Every structure is written in structure tokens, then in C-alpha cells.
Amino acid sequence: MSVAGVGTDGAMWTSSNTGSGWSSWQPLGGTFSSPRSMASYGSNQWVVGGVGIDQQFWMRFRQDNSWGPWQSLGGTFISAVIVTARGPGFLNVFRIRSDTQMWTWSWSSSGGWASWQSLGGTFSSAPAAVSWGSDRMDCFARGTDGNTWHRSWTGAGWGSWENMGSGCKGAPAAGSWGSNHMMVAGTGNDNTMKTKSWDGNVWTPSGSTWDNMGGSFVDDGA
């Protein structure tokens, strides 16, 4: 297991636990303007990345306890970038570009990087993405219309954008706790935490309704 974050010096730092406790913090270098994103795409295989002060997206791969060099994916990013793994040897990067559309870039251990693919939409927040099963991905973001939008990859292709209502005032966050289960959460316009959950068939609550978990928050939630 590994964790990473951007330090007060702007550089990326990481710590790992191989079963005998956490290691000391290790500097990975770089100078970043966005939060990090991290994913595991296989046994003892990790990738970490973030948007640098040059507005390019930088990634670094770790295999067998050794970090490779930083790799620039180029681009000009207006949001944080999210990395998710949809199975062993497969990664996807999600971003909002200057045209306000969501874009994704896929990587495989056998074929490397494909081309950037536009998923469309018009968004005002950073994306969220999660995988809850083999070759399954779901992405989310707040649209310029104030609603949270959702789109899923099922292995055969991308579905249509789904309007989930105005639950989040900023960027949503997404997570999974098992096959066919995921949750999207975010801070609502009233500063309370709002959530919706998926059970493999339907969203709860349904339609544009969100569960209100209370609280009073100043960030987007996670």
C-alpha cells in the first residue's frame, strides 16, 4: 500500500507499507499546482500524478518497489486530474480541458497510451472517477448548469450522460466498496454533505434527489 501528497514545498511525497509498517516519507520531486491522484493497476504496481506549475500533467509509475522517472502527458489543464484503474494493467486519466469538456486517456501495460478521447459535456468542476468492477468505470462532474452529471463505461463503450440533479456545489467525489456498489458525494449548496449510492441496478435516492448527511462544510467533500 502506498499514499502520496503534495508537500508544502510543492513537491510530491510518498510513503509505503509492505506489511511491516509505514516507511519514511520519500520525495518524488516535481512542483505541482493540483492535488495528487493515485491508483493501483496490479500487484505492487502504482501510478501517481498531478498537474504541474507548467499546467502539464505529470505521472510516475512504481513497479516492484522502484519508482520510474516522471513522464509528461502534456496538455493544458484547468482542473485537477483523476487517475483510475479498471483492471490489472489498465488505467484511465480524466480531466476537464479548456473547452470545458471532459476528456479521458487510456493506458494499458501491453499497448501504452492511446489518444485523448472527448466525453463531451460542459463542466465547471474537476472530474471524479471510480471503478467498481473489471472493465467498469464511472465518471462524474458538476456541469455549467449546476447539475452533477454521470457517465459510465461498461466494457463495450460509453453510455450517455445522466443528469443527477443539483446535489453538489463543487466537484463531486466517488468511491466503491465492492462489485456493483459505488457512492458519489459532495457538498451541497446549503453546505451539508449530499450523497447518492448505486447498487448495481438503481440509484438511491432516485432521480435528482440526494441524501442529506448534515454537517457544515467549506470544501467539496470526499
N, C-alpha and C positions, 0 to 999 in steps of 0.2 A: 504494500500500500504506500502511496506517495501523496503528499499535499504540496501545494505551491501557492505563492502570493507575491505581489509586488511590494517591495520594501520602501521605506522612507527615502532611500537613495535612488528610487526609480527602477532598480534592477529586479530581475526575477530571482526568487529564492525557493528552495525546495527542501523537504525533509522526508525520509522514507522509514518504513517499519517493515522489517522482514520476518517478524515473529519474536524478536528478542529485544524489542523496544525501539523508540524513535531515535534516528540519527541526529547529529548536529545539523543546523541549518547550513545548506550548501549554496553558494552563489552561482547562478547560471548566467549572470551578466545581462546585457541589454539595457535599454532605457525605454520604459513603457508609459503610455498615457491612458491605458484602459485596464480594467481588472483582467486577471488571467482566466483562461479556460483550460480544463484538463480532462483527459479521457483515457481509459484503458482499452486497448483493442486486442488484447491477448494476454497470455500468462507472462507476467513480468515485462509487459510492453506498455509504455505510456507515451503520451504526447502532451506537451504544454505549449500554450501560445498566448499572444496578446498583441494589441495594436501599439506599435512603437511611436515615438515622438515624430517620426517621419511619415506617420499615417499609414504605413505599410503593416501587413500582418506577418508576424514572425512566429515560427514554430520550431520546436526542438523535440526530437524523438529519443526515448530511452529504451534500450533493449539489453537484457541480461546485466542489469545494474550499471550500465555505462551510458552516459548521455552523448549523443551525437552533436554536431555543430548546429548553430542557428540557421534556419532556412527562411528566406523571404518569399512570401507568396505575392508580394507586390500589392497593387491596388491603392485606392484612396478610400478610407473607411470613415463613416460618420457615426458609427456605433461600435459598442463592444462586439466581439466576435465569439461565437459559441462553437465548440467542437464536441461532437458526439460520436460514439461507436455503435453501429447497428449489427455488429457481429465480429468474430475474430478476423482480423486482417482487413477491416473496413472502417473508414472514417468519413464523416461529412463535416464541413465547415459552413456555418450560416452567418450571413452579415446583411446589414442594410447599407446599400450603396447611395451615392449622392443623388441618384434618381428616385430615391425613397422606396424602391422595390427591394424585396428580399431576394438574395442570391445564395446559391449553395455550390460547393465544390466538393467532389467526392474523391477519395483516395483508396486504393487497395494495395495490399502488400505485393501482389503479383503484377499489377499494371501501373502503379504510381498514380499521379494526378490526372484526372480528366479535365474537361473545360468547365469554366463557370457556367452555371445554368440559372436563368432568371425564373423565380417562382411568382413574379408579379406582385400585385398589391401596392398600396401606398401607405407607408408606415412612419410613425413618429417616435418609436421606441426601439431599443435594442431587441434582438430576437431571443427566444428561448427554444430549446430543443431537447427531446428526450427519446430514448429507445427503450421499449418495454418487452421486446421480443426479437428473435432473429429476423433480420432484414425488415424491421418495422421502425419507422421514425415518425415523430410528430413535432411540428414547429408552430410557434405562436409569436405574435407581436401585437402591439397596440397600433391600430390604424389611425390615419389622419382624421378619420371621422369620430374618433373617441372610443370605438369599439375594439375589443380584443378579437383577433382573427386566428383561425386554426386550419392547418393543412396537414395531411398525413401521407406517408409513403408506405405502401403495402407490399413492396417487392416487385409488383408488376408495373408500378408507376405512381405518379402523384395524383391524389384526389383533388377536388375543388376546394376553394377557400370557404370556410364555415364561419359565419358571424356568431360570436358567443356573447354579444352584448357588452355593455359598458362597465364591466366589473373592475377594470384596472385603470388607474390614472397615469401609470407609467409602464415600465417594462414588466411583463409577467415573468414568473419563474415556473419551471416544470420539473417533475420528478416521478420516478416509478418505484414501486415496492414489490414488483413481481409481474409475471406474464399477465397481459390483459388488464393491468392496473396502472393508472397514472393520475396525477393531480396537477392542476395549474392553479397558481396562487398569485396574488398581487395586492397592493394597497389600493383601496377604493377611493373615490372622490371625497368620501367622508373620513378618510384616514384610517378606517378599520381594515383588517385583513379579510380579503374575499377569496373563496376557493370554489373550484368545481372538480369533481372526480369522475373517472371513466372506469367502467367495469368490464370492458370488452364488447359491450352492446350499446349502452346508453350513457349519457352524461347525467350526473346528479349534482345539483338540481338541473332540470331540463331547460331548454330554451335559453333565454337571456338572463335567467335568474342565477345568482351566486349565493353560496352560503356566507353568512356574516360571522366571522370568528371574533369580532370585537377588537379591543386594543385601540391604540392611537399611535400611528407610525409616521415617520418622516422619510423613510426610504421606500423602495419599490417592493420589498418583501422577497422571500426566497423559500 
